[in-house]
């Protein structure tokens, strides 16, 4: 059995700890608060890339990591989306769709893990959606982007994540039928 607490998992835990820090900084009311929060968001994204790289390169993939990594990603993305929505940068319907999509993916992953003892690995479309969401959210925190443009940017990112949801759903059904 592989050691569950390794560098990639510690990085994922670090990302989870960064979520409340991000929220406090974003709403601190200090000058450039959203820019500092954007820096925290960027660090979280970098640690996500780093932990995935380390886990794959050094064969440190664990069951705990398969849960911690996406949980940390979802929590940070949700915190960023909800924060920029509260500030009025993007419309509320974006967060509602995002939350529904995340709940569906979370339930699907839980069902799959319990039923098949495995998790569908990330895909190119999932990774692309993550990168586009990161760039979009970071841009909205760092720059004053006019409302119609910010809505278009976040809608494109959301469409990509919905495409990933459809793909993961299809993979889930195929795996369940196969077993």
N, C-alpha and C positions, 0 to 999 in steps of 0.2 A: 504494500500500500504506500502510495506517495505521501510525503509530508504535506498536510493540508495548508499549513501556514508557511508560505514561501514569499519571495519578493513580489511576484505579481499580485498575490492576494493582499499583501500589506499595502501595495499601491491602490488596490480597489478600496480597501478600508479607508485609506487616506482620502480618496475621492468622496467617499460617503461623509467623512468628517468635514470636507470642504463645502458641502451643500449648505448647512446652516451658516457657515462663515460667509458664503456668497450672499445669502439672503440678508444677513445683518449689514454687510458692506453695501449692497445695492440700495437698501432703504435707510442708510445712515444719515442721509441729508447733507453729507459733506460735499464740498466742491469736488467734482469729477467722480462721484460715487459710482456711477454706472461704468465709468472707464476702469476703475479699480476692480469692480465686480467682473468686468469683462476679462481682466487679467487673471483673476481667479478661475474663471470659466475656461480660459485658454490653458492654464496650468492643468486643470482637470482633464481637458482633452488630450494634452500631451502625455499625462500619466496613463490615460487609457490606451493610447497608441503604444507607449513603452511597456505596459504590463502585458499586452497582447504579444508584442514582439518577444519579450523575455520568455513568456510561457511557451510559445511555439518553438523558439530557437533552442531552449535548454530543456525541453520536454518537461515543463513544470505545470502542465494543465491538470487541474484537480476538480473534483466534484464541487468543492466549495467555490473555486474560482468561476466555474460555469454558472453559479448563482450570483456571487458577489459582483462580478464584472458588469453584467447587464443591469443589475440592480443599481449600482453606482451610476451608470450611464443614464438610466431612466430618471433617477432622482435628480441629478444635476440638470438634465434637459428640462424636466418638469419645473424645477425651481426657476430656471431661466425664462421659460415660456410664461409661467404664471406671473413672474416679476415684471416682465415687459408688457404683459397684458394689464396688470394693475396700474402701471404707469401710463396706459392708454396708447402704447406704441403699436400694438396689434389688436384686432378685434377678439372678443370673447369666444366667438364660435370656433376659432382656431384651437384654443385650449380644450374646448369641449370635445372636438373631434380627436385631438391628440390623446386625451384621457381615455376616451372610449377605445381607441386603437391600442393603447398601452394595456388597458385592462384585458382586452381580448387576447393580446399576445402573451400577457402574463398568465392568464388562465390556460391558454393553449400549452404554454411551456410547462406549467405545473401538471396538467393532465398527462402530457407526454412523458414527463420525468417519472411520474407515479406509475403510469401504465407500461411504459417501454423502457424505463430506466436510462433514458438518453435525452439529449437536447439537440435540436436542429442547430448546426453550426451557422455562424454568420455567413452571409453571402455578399457578393459584389454589390447587389442592389441595396442590401441593408447597410453596408459600409458607405456606399455613395450617399444614401439618405442621411446617415449620421454626419458625414462631412459637410453636406449641404446645410443641414440644420445648424451645425456648429458655426459655419461661416456666416449664415444668416443671422443667428442670434447674436454672435459677436459683433457683426456689423451694426445691428440695431442698438447695441449697447454703446459702441464707440462713436457712432456718427449720428447726427440728427437727420434721419432719412424721412422725407415727407410721407404722410399717412398712406396715400394710395400706393406708393412704391413699396413701403414696408409690408403692406398687405399682400401685394403680388409676390414679393420675395418669400414670405413665410408660407404662402399658398403653394408655391412651387416645391418648397421643402416638404410640406405636408403631403402633397401628391406623391412624391418619391417614397415617403414612409408608408403611404397606403399601398403603393405597388409592392413594397417589401412585405407588408401584411398579407396581401393576396398570395404572394409567392410562398411565404411561410405556412399559410393556411393550406395551400395545395400540397406542400411537402408533408405537412402533418397528416392530412387525409391519406396520402400515398403510403406513408409509414404505418398508419393504423391498419389499413387494408392489407398491407403486406404481412403484418404480424398476425 
